[in-house]
């Protein structure tokens, strides 16, 4: 619904329930009255639609307060079931349209007008008005309390999920709605509620800890700083309730600055503009919550295959020869290097889309990039939004002609960043996308980069503009806890009174700038290259994952920062940005050999794996220290073997929204001990990463849920737990513990120096037998660079594998979807390894193998009995086309009946 039609409807004169104005709560003194922010609202009327899928109520102010400005007198509340798993509740001014994120930025349903009304019995004969529908597990209930409140509960369990009913005589719990201060709070059950999300912040705990204020106002504050607002804003949380693990999600879709105060027993939103636009996601599993959330905000962007290789960057590379030496250093050390990056050093005077003619001349850079491409490697550079104000700079001239810069007082807003005085493109302006795309095209014609890294897009500004004294926009009455000390919102960014296209203030659009630049850059790269874009953005917002990857920003080379990366990466998985990583070995400060060694052990399993450091710090390329180089070869060797698994997880993230790196409770929501874990994570549903995070440690206490877990570096080592528990694992200096759980089938390929080389090696299936049923897994395959993934053109295949026991026979079979592509690539399965078999399988004379391409009689079988009682069975020398369905049957020695032509017949 557009704002104008909503305003007409909100003034509709026919109301159903009349409750009358209530007397304001008594107060003890005029001093106390002056400190009360608001008195809340009373419920005046309710209408419902005949289908029972929406409800509209009008709320009347009980009494006014001048603190933080005058109250809005009449509010309109609408609750509606948008899907069976999604409930939306909006609260806004009934008489005036207010800022809300436009649907052309974040597409979503519009709430329909309700013209239907009827006259129910008097209120004292009715229960509180509610909205429910047989298809939904949600029940929305209006509470006719003084002041008004509402609840959201589960039909299936009766549990209350969100409860805004105010506490008696506690104004801090009331609904308050002013022009520049909106307050909504919900009580929470402190002993069963476990919250995750609300970012971006650097924290030591993944689970939110009580008694903290989480501020959302995008800012250029280094992520080495804990517990303050950082580069992105994501007012979304997931709540997993113990002991059953039922999970729901809550989003406040609002782009204005806010404080979210979490005390353990209550969450309070304090927002400086816009409207209250709440979405509830029913789950009831963590995976389903994220699937439902990304269904609203947009599925994560598909990533090119090469982006899962290892990346190297540094702020401070001196010249093109420095870049060449780094690439050569990795090759000499035999450490995989997929992508070389360059920070602002490559630019001419730090101006976007230029090359330094002395240190990074065009001809030398073209030769360098061509050589990378011939080696199967890629090149990515940084681009900042600030455009240098310089009449001799073509990008500036074209930008002025197109009139695409943010304005203040009728002229382009003047800031200052790396190149000096700058103007900033207004990505809300429709003309900005063609301008931005043209600049990228011109630069790409000059130097064929493979992706773009967009930084400083909070927006970051080296100067602070004074507030406009005639407006409260630059200096709102409520001071959010910006930078941890209520720093004015104009500091180190674009002034809030600046205007974007359509007279939208920076005040309203500020947190969306990085999102809008990501969208424009993604579209430009797809248009210019004709390939799947790779964009890495520092600033993000709700829905940014549809266009960009993210890294956690300017961390530091400390052990604490190493540990912080896990909660940060897991949070961005919840936010719908699964392609995320942190600067390996640390960005600021000098790293150490031990820290860098432990960091690459962990960073090799980030979804996005990049080493990056700051100018003036000691060099930290992975070949600098022999011990780091040796560890890098080991852990990146496993990463490259797991590339098909990473890529398939990316496809799952794109198609369903489920993260690549996941909290342990995603796979084990009924294991309440997993709720507190911040030092481990899962890749997919069953690969556990348990790093060392403290100096000097040679062991790690890692938590493992019940089941059998096998060491991915040494299949003969395993753990078996009847119930979840902590296990002390050996972790010598060169080792990180990575385990795979029973029930999983992993697709793997060979080690290589580039992803291109790795893709040309035979596949290996690692089948981890389940003690309680079948094992399963899948591999998604395409050319790794088509703009559309799994599209109608058919240039892709999916192979699904299942394995289990049928009448004492071990069965492994595949199902292929769209086989033509995989067959055309001649990709083969060369080996199948079974883990977790019992000693019944310690003697195998042969196996039956049927494929649609015929029978294969060249296989070899190897059986190893491990000290833990399990048997490892390896079937090698296979040459099965992965694109052709097959069925493999294996039985213990005593059940083999006959062998014909080298193939066991069962």
Secondary structure, 3 states (H helix, E strand, C coil): CCHHHHHHHHCCCCCCCCCCCCCCCCCCCHHHHHHCCCCCEEEEEEEECCCCCEEEEEEEECCCCCCCCCECCEEEEEEEEEECCEEEEEEEECCCCCCCCCCCCCCCCCCCCCCCCCCCCCHHHCCCCEEECCCCCEEEEEECCCCCEEEEEECCCCCEEEECCCCCCCHHHCCEEECCCEEEEEECCCCCEEEEEEECCCCCCCCCCCCEEEEECCCCCCCCCCCCCCCCEEEEEEEEECCCCEEEEEEECCCCCEEEEECCCEEEEEECCCCEEEEEECCCCHHHHHHHHHHHHCCCCCCCHHHHCEEECCCCCCCHHHHHHHHHHHHHHCCCCCEEEECHHHCECCECCCCCCCCCCHHHHHHHHHHHHHCCCEEEEEEECEEECCCCCHHHHHHHHHCCECEECCEECCEEECCEEEEEECCCCHHHHHHHHHHHHHHHHHCCCCEEEEECCCCCCCCCCCCCCCCCCCCCCCCCCHHHCCCCCCCCCCCCCCEEHHHEEHHHHHHHHHHHHHHHHHHHHHHHHCCCCCEEECCCECCHHHCCEEECCCCECCHHHHHHHHHHHHHHHHCCCCCEECEECCCECCCCHHHHHHHHHHHCCCCCEEECCCCCCCCCCCCCCHHHHHHHHHHHHHHHHCHHHHHHHHHHHHHHCCCCEECHHHCCCCCHHHHHCCCEEEECCCEEEECCCCCCCCEEEEEECCEEEEECCCCCCEEEECCCEEEEEECCCCCCEEEEECCEEEEECCCCCCHHHHHCCCEEEEEECCCCCCEEEEEEEECCCCCCCCCCCCCEEEEEEEEEEECCEEEEEEEEECHHHHHHCCCEEEEEEEEEECHHHCCCCCCEEEECCECCCCCEEEEEECCCCCEEEEEECCCEECCCCEEEEECCHHHCCEEECCEEEC
